């Protein structure tokens, strides 16, 4: 974040928390400006830079219709659809609070949202939904659920540790991943959460081979199996984090291997699916849950709800085991509140503070509107649109001598992922004078695209730069151009001609964005004049 980034005053970070001790203070907090509420109840990643009005991902808490939004692998500014949903939800909660009281009305609404999320995702009514402020917070929830079954000393085997959130290196060991939590508690980054021992180990299984490519699917399955077997042989239970999908669009290990591991070690290994990108079908989510796995999701990646919103999904048999074991949620007291957990988790809720997190709730209200909008689009159009636009993106990148697309994971013809078996994250390296740019240079370009000095030029948001190792082992940076649910929802029309025109406009936005990337590659420094790029154009 820039040097202009300042922490919000406590009342702006979490209005409900700051006014809870005042008579009627919680209800009054709802009258704060909606943009302020939407970024409340989160950690430092939601802090706004006062010079730009955006957070560290260059996302804003109000609609930005002129921005070219291709950053859903990281985060996206709220849409008008999501903003209106949040506004209407706030009005409805105010009305309910008059008769029921604010905290009771809030708890009722969160419980109803569990049902709405299950309905939108086509899940059974007995699937438990545990809400959280972000996917990283959901990882801590999964760790505490795993601890109830695996004991205080176990190992986290993290598949795709090289392509997941930066906080995972901490959450996998039960450590604080920042210096301020979503509940506005100051903590020590890297320190163990309360109630945890120092015996949680983390084993990383990378997806990249370190030499310009990805580990093959068969080899990767073998590496995951070996990592789990080594831990169980050492008499350590395992929480296995599978990846669906990574920052660079990869899925691993195979479903077949997950079933094999679950069958061989039914009590020693607990499987959690990192599906926080939400680039998987409803059928695939249901399959994971039917197999007895935990599933971590968000509403703020593919579905483009405002950052951040997380959830942990639990199948009924697993919930039963956890509740019988009696989970110790001491470490989560500084991260969440009672309403995050379903009402029938009586003992768990009793360990957590009461009171609402308005920001987390409103971000999920916006995300639910995006999810509903996406699944209202006919299946055939979603498939057609992702295929056509995705093919066009790959062709435009391939046509550029300065950009190189990373290898795409082959689509499985038998995949349950339906249209989301197609690639929606397009990572590419950038070359200047034949050499790939390092991460720092990619970050500079990423920022200049998001905050163009020319105010007449539309901002372009891409996925944050990721480090990549080339075939010689040297490190470079990768930018990511991402398709999202919002693109498909906004392109859909029952009028075929209008839908065709909308897809053409989306393709033109992609071409404009890539041309702007190429234009940045002609700049040596900020003092040199801009040169016109003859980069990718619509074919």
PAVEX-313821 format. One line per field, with one value per residue (C-alpha): residue number from 1; residue in three letters; x, y, z. Coordinates in nm, 4 decimals. Example, Ala and Ser with C-alpha at 12.3 -4.5 7.8 and 13.67 -1.06 7.14 Angstrom:
PAVEX-313821
num = [1_2]
residu = [ALA_SER]
x = [1.2300_1.3670]
y = [-0.4500_-0.1060]
z = [0.7800_0.7140]
***
This chain:
PAVEX-313821
num = [1_2_3_4_5_6_7_8_9_10_11_12_13_14_15_16_17_18_19_20_21_22_23_24_25_26_27_28_29_30_31_32_33_34_35_36_37_38_39_40_41_42_43_44_45_46_47_48_49_50_51_52_53_54_55_56_57_58_59_60_61_62_63_64_65_66_67_68_69_70_71_72_73_74_75_76_77_78_79_80_81_82_83_84_85_86_87_88_89_90_91_92_93_94_95_96_97_98_99_100_101_102_103_104_105_106_107_108_109_110_111_112_113_114_115_116_117_118_119_120_121_122_123_124_125_126_127_128_129_130_131_132_133_134_135_136_137_138_139_140_141_142_143_144_145_146_147_148_149_150_151_152_153_154_155_156_157_158_159_160_161_162_163_164_165_166_167_168_169_170_171_172_173_174_175_176_177_178_179_180_181_182_183_184_185_186_187_188_189_190_191_192_193_194_195_196_197_198_199_200_201_202_203_204_205_206_207_208_209_210_211_212_213_214_215_216_217_218_219_220_221_222_223_224_225_226_227_228_229_230_231_232_233_234_235_236_237_238_239_240_241_242_243_244_245_246_247_248_249_250_251_252_253_254_255_256_257_258_259_260_261_262_263_264_265_266_267_268_269_270_271_272_273_274_275_276_277_278_279_280_281_282_283_284_285_286_287_288_289_290_291_292_293_294_295_296_297_298_299_300_301_302_303_304_305_306_307_308_309_310_311_312_313_314_315_316_317_318_319_320_321_322_323_324_325_326_327_328_329_330_331_332_333_334_335_336_337_338_339_340_341_342_343_344_345_346_347_348_349_350_351_352_353_354_355_356_357_358_359_360_361_362_363_364_365_366_367_368_369_370_371_372_373_374_375_376_377_378_379_380_381_382_383_384_385_386_387_388_389_390_391_392_393_394_395_396_397_398_399_400_401_402_403_404_405_406_407_408_409_410_411_412_413_414_415_416_417_418_419_420_421_422_423_424_425_426_427_428_429_430_431_432_433_434_435_436_437_438_439_440_441_442_443_444_445_446_447_448_449_450_451_452_453_454_455_456_457_458_459_460_461_462_463_464_465_466_467_468_469_470_471_472_473_474_475_476_477_478_479_480_481_482_483_484_485_486_487_488_489_490_491_492_493_494_495_496_497_498_499_500_501_502_503_504_505_506_507_508_509_510_511_512_513_514_515_516_517_518_519_520_521_522_523_524_525_526_527_528_529_530_531_532_533_534_535_536_537_538_539]
residu = [UNK_UNK_UNK_UNK_UNK_UNK_UNK_UNK_UNK_UNK_UNK_UNK_UNK_UNK_UNK_UNK_UNK_UNK_UNK_UNK_UNK_UNK_UNK_UNK_UNK_UNK_UNK_UNK_UNK_UNK_UNK_UNK_UNK_UNK_UNK_UNK_UNK_UNK_UNK_UNK_UNK_UNK_UNK_UNK_UNK_UNK_UNK_UNK_UNK_UNK_UNK_UNK_UNK_UNK_UNK_UNK_UNK_UNK_UNK_UNK_UNK_UNK_UNK_UNK_UNK_UNK_UNK_UNK_UNK_UNK_UNK_UNK_UNK_UNK_UNK_UNK_UNK_UNK_UNK_UNK_UNK_UNK_UNK_UNK_UNK_UNK_UNK_UNK_UNK_UNK_UNK_UNK_UNK_UNK_UNK_UNK_UNK_UNK_UNK_UNK_UNK_UNK_UNK_UNK_UNK_UNK_UNK_UNK_UNK_UNK_UNK_UNK_UNK_UNK_UNK_UNK_UNK_UNK_UNK_UNK_UNK_UNK_UNK_UNK_UNK_UNK_UNK_UNK_UNK_UNK_UNK_UNK_UNK_UNK_UNK_UNK_UNK_UNK_UNK_UNK_UNK_UNK_UNK_UNK_UNK_UNK_UNK_UNK_UNK_UNK_UNK_UNK_UNK_UNK_UNK_UNK_UNK_UNK_UNK_UNK_UNK_UNK_UNK_UNK_UNK_UNK_UNK_UNK_UNK_UNK_UNK_UNK_UNK_UNK_UNK_UNK_UNK_UNK_UNK_UNK_UNK_UNK_UNK_UNK_UNK_UNK_UNK_UNK_UNK_UNK_UNK_UNK_UNK_UNK_UNK_UNK_UNK_UNK_UNK_UNK_UNK_UNK_UNK_UNK_UNK_UNK_UNK_UNK_UNK_UNK_UNK_UNK_UNK_UNK_UNK_UNK_UNK_UNK_UNK_UNK_UNK_UNK_UNK_UNK_UNK_UNK_UNK_UNK_UNK_UNK_UNK_UNK_UNK_UNK_UNK_UNK_UNK_UNK_UNK_UNK_UNK_UNK_UNK_UNK_UNK_UNK_UNK_UNK_UNK_UNK_UNK_UNK_UNK_UNK_UNK_UNK_UNK_UNK_UNK_UNK_UNK_UNK_UNK_UNK_UNK_UNK_UNK_UNK_UNK_UNK_UNK_UNK_UNK_UNK_UNK_UNK_UNK_UNK_UNK_UNK_UNK_UNK_UNK_UNK_UNK_UNK_UNK_UNK_UNK_UNK_UNK_UNK_UNK_UNK_UNK_UNK_UNK_UNK_UNK_UNK_UNK_UNK_UNK_UNK_UNK_UNK_UNK_UNK_UNK_UNK_UNK_UNK_UNK_UNK_UNK_UNK_UNK_UNK_UNK_UNK_UNK_UNK_UNK_UNK_UNK_UNK_UNK_UNK_UNK_UNK_UNK_UNK_UNK_UNK_UNK_UNK_UNK_UNK_UNK_UNK_UNK_UNK_UNK_UNK_UNK_UNK_UNK_UNK_UNK_UNK_UNK_UNK_UNK_UNK_UNK_UNK_UNK_UNK_UNK_UNK_UNK_UNK_UNK_UNK_UNK_UNK_UNK_UNK_UNK_UNK_UNK_UNK_UNK_UNK_UNK_UNK_UNK_UNK_UNK_UNK_UNK_UNK_UNK_UNK_UNK_UNK_UNK_UNK_UNK_UNK_UNK_UNK_UNK_UNK_UNK_UNK_UNK_UNK_UNK_UNK_UNK_UNK_UNK_UNK_UNK_UNK_UNK_UNK_UNK_UNK_UNK_UNK_UNK_UNK_UNK_UNK_UNK_UNK_UNK_UNK_UNK_UNK_UNK_UNK_UNK_UNK_UNK_UNK_UNK_UNK_UNK_UNK_UNK_UNK_UNK_UNK_UNK_UNK_UNK_UNK_UNK_UNK_UNK_UNK_UNK_UNK_UNK_UNK_UNK_UNK_UNK_UNK_UNK_UNK_UNK_UNK_UNK_UNK_UNK_UNK_UNK_UNK_UNK_UNK_UNK_UNK_UNK_UNK_UNK_UNK_UNK_UNK_UNK_UNK_UNK_UNK_UNK_UNK_UNK_UNK_UNK_UNK_UNK_UNK_UNK_UNK_UNK_UNK_UNK_UNK_UNK_UNK_UNK_UNK_UNK_UNK_UNK_UNK_UNK_UNK_UNK_UNK_UNK_UNK_UNK_UNK_UNK_UNK_UNK_UNK_UNK_UNK_UNK_UNK_UNK_UNK_UNK_UNK_UNK_UNK_UNK_UNK_UNK_UNK_UNK_UNK_UNK_UNK_UNK_UNK_UNK_UNK_UNK_UNK_UNK_UNK_UNK_UNK_UNK]
x = [0.0000_0.1173_0.2556_-0.0783_-0.2529_-0.3813_-0.5703_-0.9343_-1.0470_-1.1877_-1.5443_-1.4891_-1.3100_-1.5988_-1.8826_-2.0851_-1.7899_-1.6916_-2.0420_-2.1615_-2.1363_-2.3449_-2.7256_-2.8654_-2.5147_-2.5281_-2.8407_-2.7009_-2.3963_-2.6225_-2.6800_-2.3169_-2.2558_-2.2963_-1.9448_-1.8073_-2.0084_-1.9016_-1.5331_-1.5939_-1.5508_-1.2426_-0.8684_-0.6051_-0.6564_-0.9769_-0.8158_-0.8640_-0.5840_-0.7084_-0.5321_-0.7057_-1.0205_-0.9243_-0.7832_-0.4488_-0.6019_-0.7262_-1.0875_-1.3469_-1.6535_-1.8805_-1.9643_-1.7020_-1.8846_-1.6059_-1.3321_-1.2178_-1.2502_-1.0430_-0.9064_-1.1426_-0.8584_-0.7674_-1.0620_-1.3150_-1.4906_-1.8574_-2.1066_-2.4223_-2.6188_-2.4266_-2.4419_-2.8204_-2.8546_-2.6505_-2.8531_-3.1844_-3.0608_-2.9663_-3.3117_-3.4770_-3.2633_-3.3509_-3.7209_-3.6790_-3.4776_-3.7679_-3.9757_-3.7122_-3.4088_-3.0975_-2.8910_-3.1826_-3.2824_-2.9232_-2.8854_-3.2139_-3.0881_-2.7558_-2.9369_-3.1641_-2.8607_-2.7265_-3.0395_-3.0157_-2.6543_-2.7407_-3.0296_-2.8194_-2.5504_-2.8022_-2.6951_-2.8985_-3.0575_-2.8347_-2.5118_-2.3744_-2.2547_-2.0061_-1.9479_-1.6218_-1.4655_-1.2417_-1.1171_-0.8101_-1.0320_-1.2195_-0.8878_-0.8591_-1.2134_-1.1263_-0.8115_-1.0137_-1.2680_-0.9820_-0.8195_-1.1379_-1.1034_-0.7283_-0.6094_-0.3802_-0.0802_-0.1215_0.0216_-0.1253_-0.0430_-0.1092_-0.1408_-0.0609_0.1088_0.2994_-0.0260_-0.2571_-0.3117_-0.0096_-0.1791_-0.1884_0.1719_0.0517_-0.2974_-0.1644_0.0398_-0.2343_-0.0686_-0.2072_-0.1780_-0.1883_-0.1559_-0.5244_-0.8176_-1.1577_-1.2978_-1.0521_-0.8204_-0.4500_-0.2470_0.1111_0.1600_0.3146_0.2216_0.0103_-0.3586_-0.4778_-0.5560_-0.3258_-0.0069_0.3167_0.2788_0.0936_0.3321_0.2889_0.4009_0.3930_0.3259_0.3903_0.2114_0.4959_0.8061_1.0374_1.1492_0.8780_0.6076_0.3702_0.4124_0.2209_-0.1090_0.0120_0.3358_0.1499_-0.0897_0.2113_0.3691_0.0490_0.0050_0.3686_0.3380_0.0301_0.1803_0.5004_0.3042_0.0764_0.3760_0.5270_0.1991_0.0819_-0.2748_-0.3196_-0.5386_-0.5048_-0.5796_-0.6611_-0.6626_-0.9613_-0.8423_-0.5130_-0.4111_-0.2953_-0.6018_-0.4741_-0.6624_-0.4932_-0.4878_-0.7324_-1.0711_-0.9685_-0.6685_-0.8787_-1.1173_-0.8238_-0.6715_-1.0069_-1.0650_-0.7195_-0.7051_-1.0694_-0.9827_-0.6219_-0.6778_-0.9337_-0.9710_-1.0473_-1.0999_-0.9696_-1.2347_-1.2012_-1.1686_-1.5179_-1.4260_-1.6077_-1.9595_-2.2388_-2.2157_-1.8498_-1.9147_-2.1904_-1.9586_-1.6921_-1.9475_-2.1006_-1.7488_-1.7278_-1.4857_-1.4897_-1.5146_-1.3822_-1.5476_-1.5768_-1.8269_-1.5581_-1.3505_-1.5259_-1.8630_-1.7170_-1.8807_-1.6866_-1.3721_-1.3798_-1.6367_-1.5605_-1.7489_-1.6780_-1.9180_-1.9508_-2.1367_-2.3719_-2.1668_-1.8598_-2.0565_-2.1853_-1.8329_-1.7026_-1.9878_-1.9491_-1.5779_-1.6550_-1.4553_-1.2392_-1.2774_-1.0748_-0.8385_-1.1238_-1.2560_-1.0580_-1.1653_-1.5401_-1.8670_-2.1501_-2.3614_-2.0903_-2.1820_-2.5193_-2.7570_-2.7427_-2.3687_-2.4630_-2.1326_-1.9260_-2.1300_-2.1040_-1.7252_-1.7469_-1.8504_-2.1999_-2.2728_-2.2943_-2.0264_-2.2135_-1.9395_-1.9044_-2.2832_-2.3236_-2.0411_-2.2173_-2.5500_-2.3809_-2.2171_-2.5506_-2.6955_-2.4065_-2.4459_-2.8206_-2.7647_-2.5119_-2.7232_-3.0245_-2.8314_-2.9061_-2.6470_-2.5867_-2.5035_-2.2652_-2.0808_-2.0784_-1.9674_-1.6793_-1.5607_-1.5773_-1.4293_-1.1705_-1.0557_-1.0310_-0.8199_-0.5750_-0.5499_-0.4846_-0.2103_-0.0536_-0.0535_0.1578_0.5385_0.5671_0.3241_0.3442_0.0556_0.1423_0.0438_-0.3262_-0.4435_-0.6167_-0.9937_-1.1206_-1.3893_-1.5619_-1.5427_-1.8357_-1.7334_-1.9495_-1.8607_-1.6049_-1.3928_-1.2874_-1.0048_-1.1150_-0.7740_-0.5227_-0.1760_0.0955_0.4523_0.5597_0.8745_1.0856_1.3843_1.3281_1.3554_1.0664_0.9891_1.0526_0.7697_0.8546_0.8211_0.4923_0.3638_0.4515_0.2601_-0.0302_-0.0560_-0.0258_-0.3059_-0.5279_-0.4455_-0.3771_-0.2261_-0.4576_-0.7969_-0.9696_-0.8349_-1.0414_-0.8685_-0.7790_-0.7754_-0.5862_-0.5128_-0.2216_0.1259_0.2424_0.5999_0.6862_1.0042_1.1236_1.2871_1.6287_1.5014_1.5088_1.2115_0.9829_0.6349_0.3000_-0.0133_-0.3557_-0.6468_-0.9594_-1.3111_-1.5775_-1.9423_-2.0180_-1.8906_-2.1291_-2.4269_-2.3829_-2.3439_-2.6594_-2.9768_-3.2833_-3.2311_-2.9607_-2.8428_-2.7978_-2.6151_-2.3849_-2.3101_-2.2378_-1.9911_-1.8253_-1.7898_-1.6352_-1.3871_-1.2987_-1.2399_-0.9976_-0.8133_-0.7971_-0.6601_-0.3889_-0.2950_-0.2586_-0.0305_0.1859_0.1924_0.3340_0.6108_0.7336_0.7894_1.1413_1.0538_0.7869_0.9712_0.9742_0.6869_0.4298_0.4591_0.1573_0.1390_0.0267_-0.0648_-0.3518_-0.6583_-0.9951_-0.9728]
y = [0.0000_0.3543_0.5817_0.7632_0.4639_0.5440_0.3190_0.4140_0.5464_0.2717_0.3858_0.3426_0.0084_-0.1538_0.0867_-0.1688_-0.2704_0.0872_0.1871_-0.1346_-0.0009_0.3084_0.2952_0.2079_0.2311_-0.0837_0.0280_0.3791_0.2267_0.1127_0.4772_0.5229_0.5834_0.2581_0.2809_0.3025_0.0029_-0.2095_-0.1775_-0.2176_-0.5421_-0.6430_-0.6494_-0.4116_-0.5369_-0.3308_-0.0048_0.2732_0.4891_0.8423_0.9726_0.7257_0.6136_0.2531_-0.0320_-0.2024_-0.3999_-0.0713_-0.1729_0.0776_0.0418_0.2123_0.1101_0.1964_0.1371_0.2844_0.0587_-0.2345_-0.5072_-0.8214_-0.8745_-1.1332_-1.3714_-1.1042_-0.8730_-0.6549_-0.3287_-0.3653_-0.3581_-0.1498_-0.4739_-0.5618_-0.2075_-0.1949_-0.5348_-0.4131_-0.0937_-0.2786_-0.5306_-0.2501_-0.0955_-0.4324_-0.4916_-0.1473_-0.2281_-0.5698_-0.4169_-0.1928_-0.4921_-0.7550_-0.5576_-0.5156_-0.8117_-1.0569_-0.9259_-0.9471_-1.3071_-1.3970_-1.2454_-1.4294_-1.7567_-1.6885_-1.6117_-1.9609_-2.0966_-1.8539_-1.9482_-2.3190_-2.2603_-2.0635_-2.3328_-2.6170_-2.7672_-2.9763_-2.8086_-3.0083_-2.8510_-2.6148_-2.2689_-2.0863_-1.7291_-1.5377_-1.2069_-1.3616_-1.6880_-1.6536_-1.6314_-1.9394_-2.1261_-2.0617_-2.1910_-2.5081_-2.5501_-2.5320_-2.7816_-3.0085_-2.9754_-3.1038_-3.4306_-3.4644_-3.3560_-3.0687_-3.2041_-3.2636_-3.1660_-2.9415_-3.0646_-2.7671_-2.8427_-2.5382_-2.3525_-2.1590_-2.0361_-1.9616_-1.6571_-1.5139_-1.5632_-1.9413_-1.9808_-1.8495_-1.9994_-2.3470_-2.3302_-2.1715_-1.8305_-1.4798_-1.3745_-0.9991_-0.7360_-0.6477_-0.8867_-0.8358_-0.7809_-0.4937_-0.6729_-0.5949_-0.9185_-1.0212_-1.1512_-1.4986_-1.5620_-1.8659_-1.8116_-1.8551_-2.2129_-2.3675_-2.5581_-2.5180_-2.8651_-2.7813_-2.8448_-2.7357_-2.9328_-2.7508_-2.9303_-2.6749_-2.6777_-2.5129_-2.7128_-2.4112_-2.4204_-2.2490_-2.5129_-2.6992_-3.0377_-3.2955_-3.4233_-3.7801_-3.6701_-3.4242_-3.6947_-3.9025_-3.6119_-3.5466_-3.9130_-3.9383_-3.6275_-3.7662_-4.1139_-3.9758_-3.7857_-4.0754_-4.3108_-4.0713_-4.1108_-3.7598_-3.6924_-3.4771_-3.1885_-3.2037_-2.8824_-2.9631_-2.6805_-2.5931_-2.3578_-2.1699_-1.8117_-1.9372_-2.1499_-2.4959_-2.7774_-3.0566_-3.3339_-3.5460_-3.6413_-4.0046_-3.9503_-3.7640_-4.0591_-4.2986_-4.1014_-4.0696_-4.4459_-4.5445_-4.2988_-4.2297_-4.1040_-3.9948_-3.7556_-3.4780_-3.3162_-2.9493_-2.8118_-2.4604_-2.3457_-1.9794_-1.8766_-2.0290_-2.1339_-2.4643_-2.5825_-2.6413_-3.0103_-3.0196_-2.8458_-3.0976_-3.3848_-3.2678_-3.2379_-3.5775_-3.7228_-3.5860_-3.2980_-2.9437_-2.6761_-2.3200_-2.0623_-1.6866_-1.4546_-1.2105_-1.3875_-1.5355_-1.3990_-1.0480_-0.9599_-0.6800_-0.7937_-0.9790_-1.2513_-1.6095_-1.9222_-2.2770_-2.5497_-2.8683_-3.1921_-3.3253_-3.6320_-3.4167_-3.1598_-3.4368_-3.5603_-3.2101_-3.1247_-3.4541_-3.3806_-3.0352_-2.7796_-2.5340_-2.1992_-1.9965_-1.8794_-1.7422_-1.5007_-1.2168_-1.3075_-1.3593_-1.3567_-1.5901_-1.5175_-1.6622_-2.0091_-2.1858_-2.1635_-2.5346_-2.4989_-2.3917_-2.4702_-2.3122_-1.9924_-1.9606_-1.9299_-1.6266_-1.2651_-1.1472_-0.8537_-0.8010_-0.7524_-0.5251_-0.5098_-0.8860_-0.9207_-0.6511_-0.7926_-1.1284_-0.9625_-0.8150_-1.1482_-1.3327_-1.0911_-1.1672_-1.5435_-1.5239_-1.3145_-1.5572_-1.8665_-1.6891_-1.6875_-1.9962_-2.2734_-2.2773_-1.9066_-1.9321_-2.2151_-2.0352_-1.7023_-1.8402_-2.0478_-1.7672_-1.4904_-1.7209_-1.8384_-1.4774_-1.3834_-1.6668_-1.5688_-1.2035_-1.2874_-1.5384_-1.2739_-1.0389_-1.0729_-0.9064_-1.1267_-1.5001_-1.7044_-1.9621_-2.3226_-2.3883_-2.6983_-2.9281_-2.9443_-3.2834_-3.3957_-3.5855_-3.2930_-3.2119_-2.8472_-2.7765_-2.4346_-2.3756_-2.6590_-2.3923_-2.1550_-1.8254_-1.7088_-1.6177_-1.5611_-1.4165_-1.2924_-0.9574_-0.9106_-0.6033_-0.6343_-1.0103_-1.0466_-1.1269_-0.8490_-0.9108_-0.8947_-0.5380_-0.4091_-0.5958_-0.4356_-0.0959_-0.1653_-0.3108_0.0114_0.2417_0.0558_0.0801_0.4470_0.6004_0.9511_1.0541_1.1039_1.0597_0.7057_0.4282_0.2366_-0.1257_-0.3781_-0.7054_-0.9793_-0.8888_-0.9913_-1.3392_-1.4647_-1.7253_-1.9219_-1.9438_-2.2392_-2.1220_-2.1079_-1.7285_-1.5440_-1.3099_-1.1644_-1.2730_-1.0650_-1.2269_-1.1310_-1.2939_-1.3618_-1.3428_-1.4216_-1.0499_-1.0476_-1.3282_-1.1863_-0.8422_-0.9841_-1.1960_-1.0822_-1.2692_-1.0757_-1.2746_-0.9693_-0.7673_-1.0531_-1.0824_-0.7109_-0.7341_-1.0184_-0.8143_-0.5222_-0.7499_-0.8775_-0.5178_-0.4373_-0.7291_-0.6011_-0.2494_-0.3786_-0.5869_-0.2964_-0.0783_-0.3423_-0.3364_0.0416_0.0304_-0.1968_0.0828_0.3134_0.3248_0.5586_0.8082_1.0946_0.9438_1.0184_0.7491_0.5590_0.4234_0.0462_-0.1626_-0.4461_-0.6880_-0.5852_-0.7502_-0.9953]
z = [0.0000_-0.0621_0.2043_0.1957_0.3466_0.6925_0.9315_0.9643_1.3022_1.5228_1.4588_1.0841_1.1083_1.2939_1.3718_1.5692_1.7866_1.8651_1.9779_2.1394_2.4934_2.4147_2.4563_2.1127_1.9736_1.7629_1.5812_1.5289_1.3653_1.0798_0.9863_0.8850_0.5115_0.3200_0.1733_0.5254_0.6439_0.3467_0.4394_0.8134_1.0054_0.8105_0.8638_0.7279_0.3725_0.3581_0.4688_0.2157_0.0866_0.1449_-0.1628_-0.3969_-0.2140_-0.2880_-0.0832_-0.1428_-0.4314_-0.5904_-0.5240_-0.4075_-0.1822_-0.4380_-0.7979_-1.0617_-1.3918_-1.6066_-1.4658_-1.6788_-1.4144_-1.4787_-1.1282_-0.9792_-0.8881_-0.6294_-0.5623_-0.7449_-0.6656_-0.5758_-0.8639_-0.8776_-0.8382_-0.5229_-0.3878_-0.4305_-0.2607_0.0374_0.0598_0.0495_0.3083_0.5456_0.5106_0.5802_0.8901_1.0262_0.9941_1.1590_1.4438_1.5438_1.6535_1.7365_1.8544_1.6432_1.7641_1.7406_1.3977_1.2796_1.3992_1.2250_0.9003_0.9111_0.9760_0.6782_0.4616_0.5266_0.3652_0.0747_0.0066_0.0208_-0.2180_-0.4658_-0.4606_-0.4839_-0.1501_0.0927_0.3941_0.6332_0.5045_0.7687_0.6632_0.8871_0.7755_0.8114_0.7160_0.4462_0.3016_0.5234_0.8317_0.7059_0.7048_1.0781_1.1262_0.9343_1.1445_1.4675_1.3336_1.2315_1.5714_1.7384_1.5436_1.4916_1.8355_1.9355_1.7433_1.3708_1.0331_0.7658_0.4156_0.1879_-0.1830_-0.3946_-0.1121_-0.3794_-0.5377_-0.2468_-0.0281_0.1490_0.4857_0.4457_0.5593_0.8966_0.9223_0.8391_1.1598_1.3692_1.3665_1.3322_0.9673_1.0272_1.2939_1.3245_1.3003_1.1423_1.4925_1.5394_1.7831_1.7693_1.7486_1.6769_1.3247_1.3357_1.6999_1.7879_1.8435_2.2017_2.2924_2.0309_2.0953_1.9023_1.7519_1.4290_1.1420_0.7816_0.4756_0.1407_-0.1889_-0.4679_-0.8029_-0.9969_-1.0869_-1.0423_-1.4078_-1.6090_-1.5801_-1.3552_-1.1945_-1.3994_-1.2606_-1.2084_-1.0441_-0.8264_-0.7053_-0.6104_-0.4211_-0.2255_-0.1383_-0.0295_0.1903_0.3657_0.4022_0.5561_0.8198_0.9100_0.9211_1.1781_1.3730_1.3001_1.1934_0.8854_0.7725_0.3940_0.2067_-0.1565_-0.4127_-0.6344_-0.7806_-0.7332_-0.8109_-1.1499_-1.2223_-1.1201_-0.9446_-0.7480_-0.6480_-0.8470_-0.7087_-0.7347_-0.5078_-0.2517_-0.2323_-0.2029_0.0847_0.2620_0.2342_0.3598_0.6539_0.7501_1.1000_1.0613_0.7677_0.7371_0.3932_0.3345_-0.0160_-0.0783_-0.3246_-0.2285_-0.5928_-0.6454_-0.9982_-0.9689_-1.0367_-0.7895_-0.8763_-0.7779_-0.4443_-0.3687_-0.4647_-0.2210_0.0591_-0.0217_0.0059_0.3607_0.2925_0.4297_0.1591_0.1941_-0.0318_-0.0781_-0.2408_-0.3478_-0.6128_-0.9201_-0.8080_-0.7543_-0.4268_-0.2551_-0.0745_0.1665_0.2458_0.3425_0.4451_0.5547_0.4360_0.6413_0.5569_0.8284_0.9245_0.9785_1.1767_1.4028_1.4754_1.5467_1.7811_1.9665_2.0094_2.1512_1.9479_2.1380_1.9615_2.2091_1.9377_1.7270_1.9898_1.8326_1.4785_1.4773_1.6611_1.7582_1.4513_1.2226_1.3479_1.3013_1.5945_1.6693_1.7451_2.0990_2.2690_1.9932_1.9889_2.3671_2.3335_2.1024_2.1559_2.0672_1.8410_1.4654_1.2029_0.9661_0.7038_0.6697_0.6475_0.3800_0.1703_0.1728_0.0838_-0.2226_-0.3059_-0.2816_-0.5360_-0.7728_-0.7240_-0.7888_-1.0994_-1.2420_-1.1961_-1.3464_-1.6757_-1.8878_-1.8620_-2.2377_-2.2477_-1.9545_-2.1335_-2.4679_-2.3254_-2.1193_-2.4142_-2.6689_-2.4575_-2.2992_-2.6426_-2.7543_-2.4517_-2.5183_-2.8855_-2.8061_-2.5582_-2.7980_-3.0727_-2.8647_-2.8847_-2.5431_-2.3509_-2.2880_-2.1516_-1.8871_-1.9648_-1.9074_-1.7219_-1.9745_-1.9246_-1.8098_-2.0532_-1.7716_-1.5284_-1.3027_-1.3273_-1.6320_-1.7793_-1.5041_-1.6364_-1.8872_-1.7906_-1.6370_-1.5091_-1.7802_-1.6260_-1.8461_-1.8200_-1.9634_-2.1701_-2.2275_-2.4611_-2.4612_-2.0822_-1.8513_-1.6034_-1.2342_-0.9805_-0.8761_-1.2339_-1.2755_-0.9561_-1.0963_-1.4174_-1.2189_-1.0186_-1.3194_-1.4958_-1.1880_-1.1211_-1.4626_-1.4497_-1.7339_-1.5704_-1.9048_-1.9234_-1.7652_-1.4852_-1.5646_-1.2818_-1.3244_-1.0733_-0.8467_-0.9689_-0.8703_-0.8629_-1.1270_-1.1940_-1.5528_-1.7278_-1.6050_-1.2469_-1.2336_-1.0860_-1.2776_-1.2328_-1.3723_-1.4230_-1.4411_-1.6631_-1.5201_-1.6372_-1.3690_-1.3067_-1.3424_-1.7002_-1.7927_-1.6032_-1.7572_-2.1083_-2.0955_-2.2712_-2.3911_-2.7157_-2.9035_-3.0966_-2.7783_-2.6052_-2.9072_-2.8935_-2.5207_-2.5736_-2.8468_-2.6077_-2.3451_-2.6022_-2.6924_-2.3242_-2.3073_-2.6151_-2.4720_-2.1427_-2.3089_-2.5348_-2.2261_-2.0725_-2.3833_-2.3791_-2.0275_-2.1540_-2.3819_-2.0819_-1.9434_-1.6570_-1.5627_-1.7337_-2.0806_-2.3181_-2.3807_-2.7081_-2.8932_-2.8782_-3.1700_-2.9375_-2.9413_-3.1339_-3.1877_-3.4746]
***
